[in-house]
């Protein structure tokens, strides 16, 4: 797999820790994370429930900020952005795929994609419908464009959610347990789609508690108790 010449610096965590204070004292969700992810990698972040995967994801997407340390993505220091700049940055740079799809139930699949483009406003208006249709074709559900999400199977809804995450052509796709509710055949089809996206230049980061040894990730990062305990690289 080819990588850009910015080596591991496309996504950079430097000494990132996150803790929460409660009546029981301080809980450390992340402990001194040093991590560099290259452009064009297909990365799995694995670990048991409570290992820090979701917290790491929240640092990456800017949903939450580190208690200490720095998160830099494509030369932007994400942890320093205020809410309005963060929303603009996230809309243009990161597509997020959720476990439960989070499609708007009263809008058609096509309208869900168009709304995502309207929010961010980076794709010219006259190009949006054609882009939405081509994305739905890319993920294999073009015939369902006019249907409401409830009319689609779980696998089809997840494909729609991936198309929506790609609507604004972000360089990074982040997926949180994207195959957790899917049967194994459908899950494999979603994984294959991720491989294709990486082939087209995207960086794809998948958070999962599933066993990923037989899946085509080129890197598997293992978390335990808020720390990186394994990092298998260049697997493909």
C-alpha positions as CSV (number, residue, x, y, z in Angstrom):
1,X,0.0,0.0,0.0
2,X,1.4,3.4,-0.9
3,X,1.7,6.1,1.6
4,X,2.2,9.8,1.2
5,X,5.6,11.3,2.1
6,X,4.4,12.8,5.3
7,X,5.2,9.4,6.9
8,X,3.4,9.1,10.2
9,X,2.5,12.7,10.7
10,X,-0.9,13.0,9.0
11,X,-2.6,12.2,12.3
12,X,-0.4,12.8,15.4
13,X,-1.2,12.2,19.1
14,X,1.6,13.6,21.3
15,X,1.5,12.6,25.0
16,X,-2.3,12.7,25.0
17,X,-4.0,11.9,28.3
18,X,-7.6,12.3,29.3
19,X,-9.0,12.1,32.8
20,X,-12.4,12.6,34.4
21,X,-12.9,13.8,37.9
22,X,-15.7,12.2,40.0
23,X,-16.6,11.7,43.6
24,X,-14.5,8.5,43.6
25,X,-11.5,10.5,42.4
26,X,-9.8,10.8,39.0
27,X,-10.4,8.2,36.3
28,X,-7.8,8.1,33.6
29,X,-9.4,7.1,30.3
30,X,-6.2,7.7,28.2
31,X,-2.6,7.6,29.4
32,X,0.2,9.3,27.5
33,X,-0.8,8.2,24.1
34,X,1.9,8.7,21.4
35,X,0.5,7.8,18.0
36,X,1.1,8.7,14.4
37,X,-1.2,7.5,11.6
38,X,-0.1,7.8,8.0
39,X,-2.3,9.1,5.2
40,X,-3.9,6.2,3.3
41,X,-3.8,3.7,6.2
42,X,-6.7,1.3,7.1
43,X,-6.4,1.1,10.8
44,X,-8.3,-0.9,13.4
45,X,-8.4,0.3,17.0
46,X,-9.3,-2.7,19.1
47,X,-9.7,-3.4,22.8
48,X,-12.3,-4.5,25.4
49,X,-15.1,-2.3,26.5
50,X,-13.7,0.5,28.7
51,X,-10.2,0.3,27.2
52,X,-10.3,3.9,25.9
53,X,-11.3,3.3,22.3
54,X,-14.3,5.7,22.3
55,X,-12.3,8.4,24.2
56,X,-9.5,8.1,21.6
57,X,-12.1,8.5,18.9
58,X,-13.5,11.6,20.6
59,X,-10.0,13.1,20.7
60,X,-9.5,12.4,17.0
61,X,-12.8,13.9,15.9
62,X,-12.6,16.9,18.3
63,X,-15.8,15.8,20.0
64,X,-13.7,16.0,23.2
65,X,-10.4,17.6,24.2
66,X,-7.4,16.0,25.9
67,X,-6.6,16.9,29.5
68,X,-3.0,17.2,28.4
69,X,-1.1,16.7,25.2
70,X,-1.7,17.6,21.6
71,X,-3.8,16.2,18.7
72,X,-2.6,17.4,15.2
73,X,-4.4,16.3,12.0
74,X,-3.0,17.3,8.7
75,X,-1.1,20.3,10.3
76,X,-4.2,21.5,12.2
77,X,-3.9,21.5,16.0
78,X,-7.4,20.2,16.6
79,X,-7.3,20.5,20.4
80,X,-6.9,24.3,20.1
81,X,-10.0,25.0,18.0
82,X,-13.1,26.7,19.5
83,X,-16.5,25.1,18.9
84,X,-17.4,27.0,15.7
85,X,-14.0,26.5,14.0
86,X,-14.0,22.9,15.2
87,X,-17.4,22.3,13.6
88,X,-16.2,23.8,10.3
89,X,-13.0,21.8,10.4
90,X,-14.7,18.5,11.2
91,X,-17.3,18.9,8.5
92,X,-14.6,19.3,5.8
93,X,-12.0,16.8,7.2
94,X,-13.7,13.9,9.0
95,X,-16.6,11.7,8.0
96,X,-18.0,9.7,11.0
97,X,-19.9,6.4,10.7
98,X,-21.8,5.4,13.8
99,X,-22.8,1.9,15.0
100,X,-26.5,2.7,14.9
101,X,-26.4,4.6,11.5
102,X,-28.1,7.8,12.9
103,X,-29.7,8.5,9.6
104,X,-32.6,11.0,9.8
105,X,-35.7,8.8,9.6
106,X,-38.0,11.3,8.0
107,X,-35.7,12.0,5.1
108,X,-34.9,9.8,2.1
109,X,-31.5,8.3,1.8
110,X,-30.7,10.8,-0.9
111,X,-31.9,13.7,1.2
112,X,-29.8,12.5,4.1
113,X,-26.7,12.9,1.9
114,X,-27.9,16.3,0.5
115,X,-28.5,17.6,4.1
116,X,-24.9,16.6,5.1
117,X,-23.6,18.7,2.1
118,X,-25.9,21.6,2.9
119,X,-24.6,21.8,6.5
120,X,-20.9,22.0,5.5
121,X,-21.3,23.9,2.2
122,X,-18.0,22.8,0.6
123,X,-19.6,21.0,-2.4
124,X,-21.0,23.5,-5.0
125,X,-24.9,23.4,-4.9
126,X,-25.3,22.4,-8.5
127,X,-23.0,19.4,-8.0
128,X,-24.6,18.0,-4.8
129,X,-27.4,15.8,-6.2
130,X,-25.1,14.2,-8.8
131,X,-22.5,13.6,-6.1
132,X,-25.0,12.0,-3.7
133,X,-26.2,9.7,-6.5
134,X,-22.7,8.7,-7.4
135,X,-21.8,8.0,-3.8
136,X,-24.9,5.8,-3.4
137,X,-23.8,3.9,-6.5
138,X,-20.3,3.6,-5.1
139,X,-21.6,1.9,-1.9
140,X,-24.0,-0.2,-3.9
141,X,-27.4,1.2,-2.9
142,X,-28.3,3.5,-5.8
143,X,-31.8,1.9,-6.3
144,X,-32.7,2.9,-2.7
145,X,-32.0,6.6,-3.1
146,X,-35.7,7.6,-2.7
147,X,-36.5,5.3,0.2
148,X,-36.7,6.2,3.9
149,X,-34.0,4.5,6.1
150,X,-36.6,2.2,7.7
151,X,-37.2,0.6,4.3
152,X,-33.6,-0.6,4.1
153,X,-31.9,-3.5,5.8
154,X,-29.2,-2.9,8.5
155,X,-26.4,-3.5,6.0
156,X,-28.0,-1.1,3.5
157,X,-28.5,1.6,6.2
158,X,-24.8,1.2,7.1
159,X,-23.8,1.7,3.5
160,X,-26.0,4.8,3.4
161,X,-24.3,6.1,6.5
162,X,-20.9,5.5,4.9
163,X,-22.1,7.4,1.8
164,X,-23.3,10.3,4.0
165,X,-19.9,10.3,5.9
166,X,-18.2,10.7,2.5
167,X,-20.6,13.4,1.2
168,X,-18.2,16.3,1.7
169,X,-15.2,14.3,0.5
170,X,-13.3,14.3,3.8
171,X,-9.7,12.8,3.8
172,X,-10.5,10.8,6.9
173,X,-13.3,8.3,7.6
174,X,-13.8,7.2,11.2
175,X,-16.1,4.3,12.0
176,X,-17.3,3.4,15.5
177,X,-18.2,-0.3,15.7
178,X,-19.6,-0.1,12.1
179,X,-20.3,-3.8,11.8
180,X,-21.4,-4.5,15.4
181,X,-25.0,-5.0,14.4
182,X,-24.5,-6.7,11.1
183,X,-24.3,-10.4,10.1
184,X,-20.9,-11.7,9.1
185,X,-21.5,-11.6,5.4
186,X,-22.7,-8.0,5.5
187,X,-19.9,-7.1,7.8
188,X,-17.4,-8.4,5.3
189,X,-18.9,-6.4,2.5
190,X,-18.6,-3.2,4.6
191,X,-14.9,-4.1,5.3
192,X,-14.3,-4.6,1.6
193,X,-15.8,-1.1,1.0
194,X,-13.3,0.4,3.5
195,X,-10.5,-1.3,1.6
196,X,-11.7,0.3,-1.6
197,X,-11.9,3.7,0.1
198,X,-8.3,3.4,1.3
199,X,-7.4,2.5,-2.3
200,X,-8.9,5.7,-3.5
201,X,-6.7,7.7,-1.0
202,X,-8.8,8.0,2.1
203,X,-7.5,7.3,5.6
204,X,-10.0,4.9,7.4
205,X,-9.9,4.3,11.1
206,X,-12.3,1.7,12.5
207,X,-12.9,1.2,16.2
208,X,-14.1,-2.3,17.0
209,X,-14.2,-4.9,19.8
210,X,-14.4,-7.7,17.2
211,X,-11.5,-10.0,16.3
212,X,-10.0,-8.4,13.3
213,X,-7.1,-10.8,12.5
214,X,-8.7,-12.1,9.3
215,X,-9.7,-8.7,8.0
216,X,-7.7,-6.6,5.6
217,X,-6.4,-3.9,7.9
218,X,-2.9,-2.8,7.3
219,X,-2.5,-1.8,11.0
220,X,-4.1,-3.0,14.2
221,X,-3.7,-0.8,17.4
222,X,-4.7,-2.5,20.7
223,X,-5.7,-0.4,23.7
224,X,-6.0,-1.7,27.3
225,X,-6.8,0.5,30.3
226,X,-6.2,3.7,28.3
227,X,-2.8,2.8,27.0
228,X,-1.6,1.4,23.7
229,X,-0.4,-2.2,24.4
230,X,0.0,-3.4,20.8
231,X,0.6,-1.8,17.4
232,X,0.9,-4.2,14.4
233,X,1.9,-2.3,11.3
234,X,2.3,-3.0,7.6
235,X,0.2,-6.1,7.7
236,X,-0.7,-6.0,4.0
